[in-house]
Amino acid sequence: MGRYAELHRRSLEDPEGFWAAQAARIDWTRPWDQVLDLSEAPATRWFRGGQLNTCWNALDRHVAAGRGAQVALIYDSPMTGQVHSYSYAELTDYVARFAGALAAEGVGKGDRVIIYMPMVPEAAVAMLACARLGAVHSVVFGGFAANELATRIDDCQPKVIVAASCGLEPGRVVAYKPLLDAAIAMAVHKPARCIVLQRPQHAAELGERDVTWAHAIAGAPRADCVPVEATDPLYILYTSGTTGQPKGIVRDNGGHAVALAWSMEGLYGVKPGEVFWAASDVGWVVGHSYIVYAPLICGVTSVLYEGKPVGTPDPGAFWRVIQQHRVAALFTAPTAFRAIRQQDPKGEYIGKYDLSHFRTLFLAGERCDPDTLAWAEAQLKVPVVDHWWQTETGWCIAGNWQGVEPMPVKPGSPTVPGPGWDLRVLDPEGHEVPRGQIGALVAKLPLPPGTFPGLWNGRERYERAYFAHFPGYYETGDAGMLDQDGYVFVMARTDDIINVAGHRLSTGAMEEVLASHPDVAECAVLGAADALKGQVPLGFVVLKKGVNRPHPEIVKELVALVRDRIGPVAAFKSACVVARLPKTRSGKILRATMRKLADAEPFKTPATIDDPAILEEIKGALQGIGYAKG
């Protein structure tokens, strides 16, 4: 760890010098007065006094440097049968014209714009157009329920909403406009205008406040980039499953651009002109950071994919995209590879494609079990890199830094902390625990650039939720440990650490054992209430395709496996074979929802769920596995 260790040491001992050097990757219209400002602690503000424009850094500067003909964005949509590429020059012109259309509607510096769209190029165009004007965008995942959208409208009070007439999912068309209209009817705040992209698959009926995308952009003048303060907000991204006031993560302009510019090469090892594919959605933080901003800031070609590359009739969808567009690195969720492994356990489809130019697979979003990692390594014959980050952090907390010094992979670990991340493991009283013991994973302040300096309309909530429990630290909400080599192991969410007869145990460790069984494709372990032990673990497993052994036989083996690897202390005695696990639309298993159901003892008595956020999660999960609306 020679090169990495030196880099990480410098980032902690001299954060101002380290990040000032990295900021040279970005074009500034005015240099900063102060690299690191702690006057608003616990919030960390970077590059105070500096001015820049994020859209300029993502688009215009590449054109000005003579690279306008390079492909910036590839739109690949199995849903419509379209593949279309935009050069940096073409995308810059499209964004500048739509920024002009927004400006014609009165959108300016500091105004908010909600973007409610599927995975179409216009979603990225709208984001970048807002950044061009100094406006603050808030992308709401396309097809989110009306009440969820309404709470976001009232919280950020957008001047304009940009939407599409519909989204496309395998086997169905989802009309967005009725959801948007219902949300506006519910909301107290009313936007001045809605700009609607009419898609040929379903045309929306327009009302008085509506104008089509085509009409808005027709004849619109090109808008220039507006310089903003480095500490001004670039976007608000609301976390899902909130009740009451939604939790809007704020991202600033300066620190965000610097961190993402460093990470594209430092973490992902991808250089200008190469192709990077983050198989996510622009509605999530991965889409913000690594479909739109980081690749474009770094002059990389980004793939924007509309559809679900797994769970479709084509088990080779991932490999087709990698071959066709010569993808150098892929970023997706472990859930996707568990699904691929379930569909194609021997990797027969992989061999049908030319992946010779493919270098690295990156996994994040939830813990990657060692078996899935080993399977992916064996099939793809490239490094498989787990890494850990959150909506709040905006980029990686711990990873295997491919552009700095690739390190040995330890299954179950996202490797080591990134620059600026001073990770510690604390017990509930705030004391550091010895290496190898599980506790709360926290980061000593200050946080590095690119992380969130606050919540929209929520300063007190920001401090209470993330910094009050362990003063001087950012509480990640994740539990885990550091081993003797400094590798990070993220075991579970803090509330997934269960207390079995006084023993604090990780459900993630049990999931790792269950996933190692040759018949198991994916699994989840919950802590269920128990009168004697306080809590006992309850396992849910999905079997691989083609497994037809008796379920009681498999469950018996699973119980024995946990007893053998973790010990009788785990008190693991119950497992249930299920057809599928409930998941969010981004593919994360709905463990919180499952816990609430387990606590309500749904297997003994009918359970009533009256929490709107939980109901929305359940509804989304059901729709995600093919249940029709209603």
C-alpha positions in Angstrom: 0.0 0.0 0.0 2.9 2.4 -0.6 1.4 4.8 -3.1 -2.1 4.7 -1.6 -0.9 5.0 2.0 1.1 8.1 1.2 -1.9 9.7 -0.7 -4.3 8.9 2.1 -1.9 10.2 4.8 -1.5 13.5 2.9 -5.2 13.9 2.5 -5.7 13.6 6.3 -2.7 15.6 7.5 -2.9 18.4 4.9 -6.5 18.4 3.5 -6.2 21.9 2.2 -3.0 21.3 0.3 -4.2 17.9 -1.0 -7.6 19.1 -2.3 -6.2 22.4 -3.6 -3.9 20.3 -5.8 -6.9 18.2 -7.0 -8.9 21.3 -7.8 -6.5 22.0 -10.6 -8.5 19.5 -12.7 -11.4 22.0 -12.7 -11.9 25.3 -14.6 -12.5 28.2 -12.2 -13.8 31.6 -13.1 -12.5 32.9 -9.8 -10.1 31.2 -7.4 -11.1 30.5 -3.9 -10.2 32.5 -0.8 -10.3 29.5 1.5 -9.9 25.9 0.7 -11.5 24.5 3.9 -14.1 26.4 5.9 -15.2 25.0 9.2 -17.2 28.0 10.4 -20.5 26.2 9.9 -19.4 23.0 11.6 -20.4 20.2 11.6 -21.0 21.2 7.9 -17.8 21.2 5.9 -17.6 23.9 3.2 -14.9 23.7 0.5 -13.3 26.3 -1.8 -15.1 29.3 -0.2 -15.0 32.3 -2.4 -14.3 30.3 -5.6 -16.5 30.6 -8.6 -17.2 28.1 -11.4 -19.9 26.5 -13.5 -20.4 22.8 -13.4 -22.0 22.6 -16.9 -19.0 24.4 -18.4 -16.7 21.9 -16.7 -18.8 18.9 -18.0 -19.3 20.1 -21.6 -18.1 23.5 -23.0 -14.5 23.2 -21.9 -14.1 19.9 -23.8 -15.4 21.6 -27.0 -13.2 24.6 -26.4 -10.2 22.2 -26.1 -10.9 20.8 -29.6 -12.6 17.6 -28.4 -16.2 18.4 -29.5 -16.4 15.5 -31.9 -15.8 12.9 -29.2 -18.9 11.0 -28.0 -20.1 12.3 -24.7 -23.3 10.3 -24.2 -24.6 7.0 -25.6 -28.4 6.5 -25.2 -29.1 2.7 -25.4 -32.8 1.8 -25.0 -33.9 -1.8 -25.6 -37.4 -0.4 -24.6 -37.6 1.6 -27.8 -35.0 -0.2 -29.9 -32.9 2.9 -30.2 -29.2 3.6 -29.8 -28.1 7.2 -30.3 -24.9 8.9 -29.6 -24.3 12.6 -28.7 -20.9 14.2 -29.3 -19.7 16.8 -26.7 -20.5 19.5 -29.3 -24.0 18.2 -29.9 -24.7 17.7 -26.2 -23.4 21.2 -25.4 -25.7 22.7 -28.0 -28.7 20.8 -26.8 -28.1 21.7 -23.2 -27.5 25.4 -24.1 -30.8 25.6 -26.0 -32.8 23.9 -23.3 -31.2 26.2 -20.7 -32.4 29.0 -22.9 -35.9 27.5 -22.8 -35.8 27.4 -19.0 -34.5 30.9 -18.8 -37.5 32.0 -21.0 -39.7 30.6 -18.2 -38.0 32.8 -15.6 -35.6 30.2 -14.3 -32.4 31.7 -13.0 -29.6 31.4 -10.4 -30.8 29.7 -7.2 -34.3 28.8 -8.6 -35.3 25.1 -8.2 -36.4 22.8 -11.0 -37.9 19.4 -10.4 -37.0 16.8 -13.1 -39.5 13.9 -13.2 -38.3 11.7 -16.1 -37.3 8.2 -17.2 -33.9 7.2 -18.5 -33.9 9.4 -21.6 -31.2 11.8 -22.8 -33.4 14.7 -22.0 -33.2 13.9 -18.3 -29.4 14.5 -18.4 -29.9 17.5 -20.6 -32.4 19.1 -18.1 -29.9 18.5 -15.2 -27.0 20.1 -17.1 -29.2 22.9 -18.3 -30.1 23.8 -14.7 -26.4 23.7 -13.8 -25.7 26.0 -16.7 -28.1 28.6 -15.3 -27.0 28.2 -11.7 -30.4 26.8 -11.0 -30.9 23.9 -8.5 -32.3 20.7 -9.9 -34.1 18.0 -7.9 -34.5 14.8 -9.8 -37.4 12.7 -8.7 -37.3 9.0 -9.8 -39.7 8.6 -12.7 -43.0 7.0 -11.8 -42.8 7.9 -8.1 -46.2 8.0 -6.5 -48.1 11.3 -6.6 -48.0 11.9 -2.8 -44.2 11.3 -2.7 -43.8 13.8 -5.6 -46.1 16.3 -3.8 -44.0 16.4 -0.7 -40.9 17.2 -2.7 -42.8 19.9 -4.6 -43.7 21.6 -1.3 -40.3 21.2 0.2 -38.1 22.7 -2.6 -40.8 24.8 -4.3 -39.8 24.5 -7.9 -40.4 27.3 -10.4 -40.7 24.7 -13.2 -41.2 21.0 -13.4 -39.7 19.1 -16.3 -41.4 15.8 -17.0 -42.0 13.1 -19.7 -45.4 11.9 -20.8 -44.4 8.3 -19.9 -41.8 5.8 -18.8 -41.3 2.4 -20.3 -40.9 -0.8 -18.3 -40.8 -4.4 -19.6 -44.3 -5.2 -20.7 -46.0 -1.9 -19.8 -46.1 1.9 -20.3 -46.3 4.0 -17.2 -48.1 7.3 -17.8 -46.3 10.1 -15.8 -48.6 13.0 -16.5 -51.6 11.8 -14.4 -49.2 11.3 -11.5 -47.7 14.7 -12.0 -51.1 16.4 -12.1 -52.3 14.6 -9.0 -49.1 15.6 -7.2 -49.6 19.3 -8.1 -53.2 19.1 -7.0 -52.1 17.8 -3.6 -49.2 20.3 -3.2 -49.6 23.7 -1.6 -46.9 25.1 -3.9 -47.8 25.3 -7.6 -45.1 25.5 -10.2 -45.4 28.2 -12.8 -44.8 25.9 -15.7 -44.5 22.2 -16.6 -42.4 21.3 -19.6 -43.4 17.9 -20.9 -41.4 15.7 -23.2 -44.0 13.9 -25.4 -42.9 10.4 -26.1 -44.5 8.5 -29.0 -45.4 5.5 -26.8 -47.9 7.6 -24.9 -48.9 11.2 -25.5 -50.0 13.2 -22.4 -53.0 15.5 -22.3 -51.7 19.0 -21.5 -53.3 21.7 -19.3 -52.9 25.4 -19.0 -49.6 25.4 -17.2 -48.1 22.8 -19.6 -45.9 23.2 -22.6 -44.2 20.5 -24.7 -40.5 20.1 -24.7 -40.4 20.6 -28.5 -42.3 23.9 -28.2 -40.2 25.2 -25.3 -36.9 24.6 -27.1 -38.0 25.7 -30.6 -36.3 28.9 -31.3 -34.9 29.2 -27.8 -31.6 31.1 -27.7 -28.5 29.4 -26.4 -27.9 30.3 -22.8 -24.4 31.0 -21.5 -22.9 29.4 -18.4 -23.6 31.4 -15.2 -20.7 31.4 -12.7 -21.8 30.4 -9.2 -20.1 30.2 -5.8 -18.4 26.9 -5.1 -20.6 26.7 -2.0 -23.9 27.3 -3.9 -26.1 24.2 -4.3 -26.0 22.3 -7.5 -28.9 19.9 -6.7 -31.2 18.5 -4.1 -31.7 14.7 -4.0 -34.4 13.4 -1.8 -34.0 10.0 -0.1 -36.8 7.6 -0.5 -39.1 6.3 2.2 -39.4 9.5 4.2 -42.4 10.5 6.2 -43.4 14.1 7.0 -40.9 16.5 5.6 -38.7 14.6 3.0 -34.9 14.5 3.6 -33.3 16.5 0.8 -29.6 15.9 0.4 -27.9 19.1 -0.8 -24.8 18.9 -3.0 -22.6 22.0 -3.7 -20.9 22.9 -6.9 -17.2 23.3 -6.1 -16.4 20.3 -3.8 -18.6 18.1 -5.9 -16.8 18.8 -9.2 -13.4 18.4 -7.6 -14.2 15.1 -5.8 -15.8 13.6 -8.9 -13.0 14.7 -11.2 -10.5 12.9 -8.9 -12.6 9.8 -8.5 -13.2 9.0 -12.1 -9.5 8.2 -12.7 -8.4 7.7 -9.1 -11.1 5.1 -8.2 -12.4 3.8 -11.5 -9.2 4.0 -13.5 -11.1 5.4 -16.5 -9.4 8.1 -18.7 -10.8 10.7 -21.2 -12.1 9.1 -24.4 -12.9 5.7 -22.7 -16.4 4.4 -22.1 -17.9 4.0 -18.7 -21.3 2.5 -17.8 -23.1 3.1 -14.6 -26.1 0.8 -14.8 -28.3 2.9 -12.6 -30.9 5.6 -12.9 -30.6 9.4 -12.9 -33.1 9.4 -10.1 -30.5 7.9 -7.7 -27.2 9.4 -6.5 -25.2 6.9 -8.7 -26.9 8.3 -11.8 -26.2 11.9 -10.7 -22.5 11.2 -10.0 -21.5 8.6 -12.5 -24.0 8.7 -15.4 -24.0 12.5 -15.7 -21.4 14.5 -13.9 -18.2 12.6 -13.2 -17.8 11.0 -16.7 -18.5 14.3 -18.5 -16.4 16.4 -16.2 -13.5 14.0 -17.0 -14.1 13.8 -20.8 -15.3 10.2 -20.6 -18.1 8.7 -22.7 -21.1 7.7 -20.5 -23.7 5.1 -21.3 -27.3 6.0 -20.4 -29.4 2.8 -20.6 -33.2 2.7 -20.6 -34.5 -0.7 -19.4 -33.6 -3.4 -17.0 -30.5 -5.4 -18.1 -31.4 -8.2 -15.7 -34.8 -10.0 -15.2 -35.5 -9.7 -18.9 -35.9 -12.4 -21.5 -32.3 -11.6 -22.6 -29.8 -12.9 -20.0 -27.0 -11.4 -22.2 -28.2 -7.8 -22.0 -25.2 -6.6 -19.9 -22.7 -8.3 -22.2 -24.3 -7.0 -25.4 -23.9 -3.4 -24.2 -20.3 -3.9 -23.0 -19.4 -5.4 -26.4 -21.3 -3.0 -28.6 -20.1 0.2 -26.9 -16.6 -1.1 -25.9 -17.3 -0.4 -22.2 -14.0 -0.3 -20.2 -15.6 -0.3 -16.8 -19.1 -1.2 -15.5 -20.7 0.0 -12.2 -23.8 -1.8 -11.0 -25.3 -3.3 -7.9 -24.5 -6.8 -6.4 -28.2 -7.5 -6.7 -27.8 -7.4 -10.5 -25.1 -10.0 -10.5 -27.0 -12.2 -8.1 -29.9 -12.1 -10.6 -27.5 -12.9 -13.5 -26.0 -15.8 -11.6 -29.5 -17.1 -10.9 -30.5 -16.9 -14.5 -27.2 -18.1 -16.0 -25.3 -20.0 -13.2 -22.7 -21.4 -15.6 -22.0 -18.1 -17.3 -22.9 -19.6 -20.7 -24.1 -16.3 -22.2 -20.9 -14.4 -21.2 -18.8 -16.5 -23.6 -21.0 -15.4 -26.5 -19.7 -11.8 -26.4 -16.3 -10.1 -27.0 -15.4 -8.6 -23.7 -11.7 -8.3 -24.4 -11.6 -4.5 -23.8 -13.6 -4.7 -20.5 -11.2 -4.1 -17.6 -13.1 -3.8 -14.3 -16.4 -4.5 -12.7 -17.5 -2.2 -9.8 -20.2 -3.2 -7.4 -21.9 -0.9 -4.8 -25.4 -0.2 -3.3 -25.4 -3.0 -0.8 -23.0 -5.5 0.6 -21.5 -7.9 -2.0 -21.4 -11.4 -0.6 -18.1 -13.3 -1.3 -19.8 -16.0 -3.4 -21.2 -13.5 -5.9 -17.9 -11.7 -6.1 -16.0 -15.0 -6.7 -18.6 -16.1 -9.4 -18.2 -12.7 -11.2 -14.4 -12.9 -11.0 -14.4 -16.5 -12.4 -16.8 -15.7 -15.3 -15.4 -12.3 -16.3 -11.7 -12.8 -15.5 -11.3 -9.1 -14.5 -11.0 -7.5 -11.1 -14.3 -7.2 -9.3 -14.2 -4.2 -7.0 -16.7 -3.7 -4.2 -16.9 -0.2 -3.0 -19.0 1.6 -0.3 -20.7 5.0 -0.5 -24.0 6.7 0.3 -26.5 9.2 -1.1 -25.2 11.6 1.5 -21.5 11.2 0.6 -22.0 11.6 -3.2 -19.0 9.4 -4.0 -16.9 6.6 -2.5 -16.1 6.3 1.2 -14.0 3.1 0.8 -12.8 1.4 -2.3 -10.0 -0.3 -4.2 -8.4 2.6 -5.9 -7.7 1.3 -9.4 -6.1 4.5 -10.7 -3.8 4.8 -7.7 -2.7 1.4 -6.6 -4.9 -1.7 -7.2 -4.9 -3.8 -4.0 -5.6 -7.4 -3.2 -9.4 -8.1 -2.9 -10.7 -9.4 0.4 -14.1 -10.9 -0.2 -16.7 -9.0 1.9 -14.7 -5.8 2.1 -14.8 -2.7 -0.1 -11.1 -2.4 0.7 -9.7 0.8 2.2 -10.9 4.4 3.0 -10.6 7.0 0.3 -8.7 10.3 0.4 -10.2 12.6 3.1 -12.0 9.7 4.9 -10.8 9.1 8.4 -12.9 6.1 9.4 -13.3 4.8 12.9 -15.4 2.1 14.6 -17.2 3.1 17.8 -19.3 1.3 20.4 -22.7 2.8 21.4 -21.0 5.0 24.0 -18.6 6.5 21.5 -15.4 4.6 22.4 -13.2 3.1 19.6 -13.4 -0.7 19.5 -10.3 -2.9 18.8 -9.5 -4.0 15.2 -11.7 -6.9 14.2 -14.7 -6.0 16.4 -18.0 -4.7 15.0 -19.3 -1.3 15.9 -20.7 1.8 14.3 -18.7 3.0 11.3 -18.2 6.8 11.5 -16.0 9.3 9.8 -14.0 11.9 11.8 -14.7 15.4 10.7 -14.1 17.3 8.4 -15.7 15.4 5.6 -14.0 15.5 2.2 -15.3 17.5 -0.8 -18.3 16.2 -2.6 -20.2 15.2 0.6 -23.3 16.9 1.7 -23.1 20.3 3.5 -26.7 20.1 4.7 -30.3 19.1 4.1 -32.7 21.4 2.3 -34.7 23.4 4.8 -33.3 21.1 7.5 -30.3 22.4 9.4 -31.4 21.2 12.8 -32.4 17.8 11.4 -29.0 17.5 9.6 -27.1 18.0 12.8 -29.4 15.7 14.8 -29.5 12.9 12.3 -25.9 12.7 11.4 -23.7 14.3 14.0 -25.4 14.4 17.4 -24.9 10.8 18.5 -21.1 10.9 18.0 -20.0 14.5 18.3 -17.1 15.3 16.0 -18.0 12.4 13.7 -20.3 11.7 10.7 -22.5 8.8 11.6 -22.9 6.7 8.5 -25.6 4.5 9.9 -23.7 1.4 8.8 -22.1 -1.1 11.2 -18.8 -2.9 10.5 -15.2 -3.2 11.4 -11.6 -2.5 10.4 -9.2 -5.5 10.2 -5.5 -5.5 11.0 -4.6 -4.4 7.5 -7.0 -1.4 7.6 -9.5 -3.0 5.3 -13.1 -1.9 5.9 -15.9 -4.4 6.4 -19.4 -3.0 6.1 -21.6 -5.7 7.7 -25.0 -4.2 7.9 -27.0 -1.1 8.7 -26.6 -0.2 12.3 -30.2 -1.2 13.0 -29.4 -4.6 11.3 -27.1 -5.5 14.2 -29.4 -7.7 16.3 -29.1 -8.5 20.0 -29.5 -12.2 20.6 -29.4 -13.0 24.3 -27.0 -10.2 24.9 -24.7 -10.9 21.9 -24.5 -8.3 19.2 -24.5 -10.1 15.9 -24.5 -8.9 12.3 -27.2 -10.1 10.0 -24.8 -9.3 7.1 -22.4 -12.0 8.4 -25.3 -14.5 8.4 -26.3 -13.5 4.9 -22.8 -14.1 3.8 -22.9 -17.7 5.1 -26.3 -18.4 3.5 -25.2 -17.0 0.2 -22.3 -19.4 0.2 -24.7 -22.4 -0.1 -24.5 -23.7 -3.7 -28.3 -23.6 -4.1 -28.9 -20.0 -2.9 -29.1 -17.1 -5.3 -29.8 -14.3 -2.9 -30.9 -13.9 0.7 -31.9 -11.6 3.6 -31.7 -12.1 7.3 -33.8 -10.1 9.7 -34.0 -9.9 13.5 -37.4 -11.0 14.7 -38.7 -10.3 18.2 -38.3 -13.2 20.6 -39.7 -13.3 24.2 -36.8 -15.3 25.5 -33.7 -14.0 23.6 -34.9 -10.5 22.7 -34.2 -11.2 19.0 -33.6 -14.2 16.9 -32.5 -14.2 13.2 -34.9 -15.2 10.5 -33.6 -16.0 7.0 -35.3 -15.7 3.6 -33.6 -17.3 0.6 -34.2 -17.4 -3.1 -32.9 -20.5 -4.9 -31.0 -20.6 -8.1 -32.8 -21.4 -11.3 -33.2 -25.2 -11.7 -32.8 -26.2 -8.1 -35.7 -28.5 -7.3 -34.6 -30.2 -4.1 -37.1 -30.4 -1.1 -37.1 -27.1 0.7 -37.0 -28.6 4.2 -33.7 -30.4 3.3 -32.2 -27.1 2.1 -33.3 -25.2 5.2 -31.8 -27.9 7.4 -28.4 -27.5 5.6 -28.6 -23.7 5.9 -29.2 -23.8 9.7 -26.3 -26.2 10.0 -24.1 -24.0 7.9 -24.7 -20.9 10.1 -24.2 -23.0 13.2 -20.9 -24.3 11.8 -19.5 -20.9 10.6 -20.8 -18.5 13.2 -21.7 -20.8 16.1 -24.7 -21.7 18.2 -24.6 -18.1 19.6 -26.3 -17.0 16.4 -29.4 -18.9 17.4 -30.2 -19.3 13.7 -33.0 -21.9 13.5 -35.4 -20.6 10.9 -35.3 -20.0 7.2 -37.9 -19.6 4.5 -37.5 -20.3 0.8 -39.3 -17.6 -1.2 -39.7 -16.9 -4.9 -38.2 -13.4 -4.7 -37.3 -10.7 -2.2 -39.0 -7.3 -2.1 -36.7 -4.6 -3.5 -36.7 -1.0 -4.3 -36.6 0.1 -7.9 -32.9 0.5 -7.7 -32.5 -3.2 -6.7 -31.9 -2.9 -3.0 -33.6 -5.4 -0.8 -36.3 -3.7 1.4 -34.9 -4.9 4.7 -36.5 -2.2 6.7 -39.9 -3.1 5.3 -39.3 -6.8 5.9 -38.3 -6.0 9.5 -41.5 -4.1 10.2 -43.5 -7.0 8.8 -41.5 -9.5 10.9 -42.1 -7.4 14.0 -45.8 -7.4 13.2 -45.7 -11.2 13.2 -47.3 -11.5 9.7 -46.9 -15.2 9.8 -49.1 -15.6 12.9 -51.7 -12.9 12.5 -52.8 -10.5 9.7 -50.6 -7.4 9.9 -51.9 -3.9 9.2 -49.3 -1.4 7.8 -50.5 2.2 8.0 -47.2 4.0 7.5 -47.5 5.8 4.1 -43.8 5.5 3.4 -43.8 1.7 4.1 -46.9 1.3 1.9 -45.1 3.1 -1.0 -42.1 0.8 -0.6 -44.3 -2.3 -0.7 -46.2 -0.9 -3.7 -43.0 -0.1 -5.6 -41.6 -3.6 -4.8 -44.8 -5.3 -6.0 -44.8 -3.2 -9.2 -41.1 -4.0 -9.7 -41.9 -7.7 -9.8 -44.7 -7.4 -12.3 -47.9 -6.7 -10.3 -50.2 -4.3 -12.1 -51.4 -1.1 -10.5 -54.3 -1.7 -8.2 
